[in-house]
Amino acid sequence: MSRDDVGVRLISCVFALILISPELAVSQTPLVRKTTIFREVDGHQIFADVYRPEGDAILPVIVWIHGGGLIMGHREGIQPQIRALAEEKGYALVSIDYRLAPETKLPELISDIEAAFVWLAGAGAKEFHLDPNRIVVAGGSAGGYLTLVTGYRVTPKPKALVSLYGYGDLIGDWYSTPSPHPRHNFQQVSREDAEKQTDGTIVSDARHRKGNGGMIYLYYRQHGIWPEQVSGFSREEIAEKIAPYEPVRNVTLEFPPTLLIHGTSDTDVPYEESTMMVDEFRKHGVPHILKPIDNGEHGFGGGDPEQIEQAFQTMREFIIKHLEGA
């Protein structure tokens, strides 16, 4: 298997999209996309795509955060059901990039997410006629993790969050020990091959990386070193230093209402990552819904189609409630 095949196979696993209902193809409110720069750091420009109907009405916003292990992905990888909902209801949809690991470490990466919301509340709201007081954030996998991060680190605070197979814990055994799962071991990656995939150039869109981010991710999972390599913290200090970036350790009563959808047989991000968040939500009285997809893998593959469809219907109703409710 070639290196390109490795990347294609991994990305297909990470970004598996399941069972799009026929109505998703129907666009009731055509959205116009504009690409804009929301942040520049040391000459590196970070982009967002803003989708909205024509006109200057002030609109509620769905913010989409892509996944990819914080190493792969880009702003065009939007969950189809999210875009379909924006089209159906005439919402604005903002999909953001952020600087990717390992070239950028976790604290700086999170600062991009924080900066995106500062921009949304200021220049972005003004230019694109957005309502910063009506924002729902959604994301999948690592984007689900970053969605949960917005629950306690950004201003303005989102009205609600939707985490698709995301996680709130960064140093559990699932990430800190070698993965036993076939999805991470279909080809062994050497340290040399992993290091060849980056020359250190900052990227915030994986399509611009000169190497294959999929191989970097595989190497980290095969050796249980993702937390250290992505955060930049040593194993001796990581438990203390990474805590501010772990949603499961930062839930309070002020955390936004949250919907979690997760496959019970997920071998990339364990289902228990969502149940851990639920435990914290219950402890602190945070409104939440957990929709398990029985036997669903990462991206819900192998799950019951009817159950998946029902979960996405719950997502639709949840977002509408929090963007249009009083």
Secondary structure, DSSP 8 states (H G I E B T S, - for coil): --HHHHHHHHHHHHT------GGGG--SS--EEEEEEEEEETTEEEEEEEEE-SS---EEEEEEE--STTTS--TT---HHHHHHHHHHT-EEEEE----TTTS-HHHHHHHHHHHHHHHHTHHHHHHTEEEEEEEEEEETHHHHHHHHHHHH-SS--SEEEEES--S-SSSHHHHS---SGGGTSS---HHHHHTT--S---SSGGG-SS-HHHHHHHHHHHT-HHHHHH---TTTHHHHSGGG-GGG---TTS--EEEEEETT-SSS-THHHHHHHHHHHHHT--EEEEEETT--TTSTTS-HHHHHHHHHHHHHHHHHHHH--
